[in-house]
């Protein structure tokens, strides 16, 4: 009998995001991160419009709140711009409605 393993994607977290330029934390190298969907309280202090437009300051504020492993703001400031944009796109996607993302249940 052929048994197919079905993986269910967590809609509240990204797949691991492979960083083009890994981050160094002492002896540790961080080459991928996962972001989770923010709760409303975690969006405090940032403009949703800025998040949707992927404004750098908004992303530097949010990524440490949502990342695993948890990054510091200083580490986010050192990210390769391509990695920052990739993370910003994932975060912006969390803020869209299911209808806007084309998700049906």
N, C-alpha and C positions, 0 to 999 in steps of 0.2 A: 504494500500500500504506500502510495506517495503522500507524504505529509509535508505540506508547505508551511513554513514558519511565517506567520503574519506579524509584522511589526506595526504597532499603532503609534503614530506620531503624537507627541504631547502638544496640543494646540497652545499651551501656555509657556512653551520654551522652544528655543531654536534648536536645530541640529547643531552639533559643534561647528563653530566658525573657525576655519583654519586661517591663521594669521600669515600674511605674506612675509611679514618681518616679525619673528618671535620677540617677545619681551623678556628682558633679563631681570630677575629678582634675586639678587645675591648669586647663589650657586644654581638656582632654579631657572629653567627656561620655560616660558609659557608660550606654547605654539598654537593653542586653540582655546577658545572660550565658548561658553554657552550663555545666552541671555534669556531671562524669563520675562513673561508679560508683567508689566508694572501694575500695581494697585493704585488707586486714585491718590492715596497719601504719598506715594513715592514720586508723584509728579509735582509735588509742591515746589514752589520756587522756580519753576520753568514755565515758559509760555508753550502751550500746545502747538501754536503756529510755528514757533521756533523749532520744536521737535520735528514736526512734519516737514519743515524746510531744511532739516538736518543742520541747523546752526551749530557750529563747533562748541560754543559755550554750553548750550543745552545738552549736547551729547557728553561733554566732559562731566557735567553734573549727574546725568542719568546712568551712564555705563557702570560706574562703581556701585550703584544701588542695585543693579540688575545682573551683574556678571558673576559667573562661576568659572574658575576661581575668581574671588572678589578682587577687582583691580582698584588701585588708588587713583585719585584724580591726576596725580603726577605721572603715573604709568600711562593713563589714557592720553595725556598731553604728549607723551613720547611715542605714541602709536604712529605707524605708517599711515599717511592720509587715505590710502586705499582701504586699509583695515577699518579706519574710523568711518568711512562712507559705508562700508559693508554693514557695520554694526548699526549705523544710523538707519539704514534701509530696513533692517530687521525690526528695530524699535518702532519706526514709523508704521510698519505693517501691523504691529500689535494694536495700534490706535484706530485702525480701520474697522468698520462694521463687517460682519460676516457677508452681508450682501455686497458691500464694496469689494471684498476679496473674492467674491464669486463662490463662497462656500455655501453648500446646501446641506440640510440635515434631513 
